Amino acid sequence: MTRSRRTLPSLQGTATLGGLTAGQLLRLCHVAGLEPADAETYAGVLLKTLGQAAERPLDLPPPSATFLSDDHTPVEYSLSFQPDGAPALRVLLDPGSTAEGLRRSGRTGLRVIRRMARRWNFTTDRLDELEDLFFPAAPQGPLALWCALELVPGGVPRVKVYLNPAANGPERSAETVREALRRLGHDTAFAALPPADGYPFFALDLGDWDTPRVKVYVRHDNLSAKEASGLSRMDGGPDPAEIEAFFRTASGLHPEAFGAYGDPEARLAGRPALTCHAVTGTETGRPSGFTLHIPVREYARHDGEALARATTLLDSYGMDTAPLWRALAAVTSRRPEDGVGLIAYLALAHQEGRPPRVTAYISAEAYHVRPPVALRQAAVAAAVR
Ligand code: TRP
């Protein structure tokens, strides 16, 4: 790929970030069962949302140091599986990746979201309500604004916006989340959240959702399976044993895997697990959704292992695994065993009134493939309490 780009520029033009990711997205749309017309529309939306980054030749460095993905590609895909039907395809984007600095990146992001709102006729009221809170004059933290598009049939995506609770300083993240929830009418929601080591994202559903959610992402350092099983704050939420089983399978931290040397209370000592708490109604003050995100790439030697875990999980929920295999082939021609990070996260989502969903986050790897590793000793080491 790299070689042909360098040696055949006159034959195939310059390979660009937009060209690569639009191609990936078209193939993923096919995997997700979308009509070709919708796929074309969504590839166009992707290019437009990336803005100037789309034209950027791939042999230049990434447009920014975004941590949206490990290799700084400002694009990540996800497939969300349900027991029946094709998985839902989503794409996460940093619309401000070519802007200089967080402040400008945030302004660009807001402009892009408002343009989407005009195009698809939805209101940004709830975002407007939070603008001064998440977009101060001198923002801090690791991101300004990301957006995710759920690519549903019909060519009009559902839009989610991700905001940065550390915008006013990391030490004020909790206060920023509390105030944002309060402004949106969820006065008691903050008190219902589990203990947190940080609040990496605050997310809003915008547009045509049945029940638009506000979502708070919580970071949990050194989490064990047992602890994970106690983090849902939903009324009548998931069975703790189910959460524990998902944690162990996704992270590879089974008691059996450790054998005689192992510790059933092994912890994720490297990149942390996250939980996401969805708030919809204002009545109970309790979240109506709970998601556990496991950064599988940190705890697997290569993507063959991550894929095997994903397959086991999908099987156990009675979900079709074929689309996941096809999705990996849609984004890369490398073998899963030849790198790690293609599957970035595995997540289990519970939302009131809906069957559980298993989601795989898939990297674009536009800039870099992380080589497979021998054994993530460092990450698993502190397995010991
Ligand atoms: N890459 C970042 C991380 O690993 C942000 C991110 C991208 C993320 N996709 C995600 C976080 C899915 C949670 C779930 O944290």
Residues whose N, C-alpha, C, O or C-beta is under 5 A from the ligand:
A	BS01	LIG	F67 L68 S69 H293 Y345 Y361
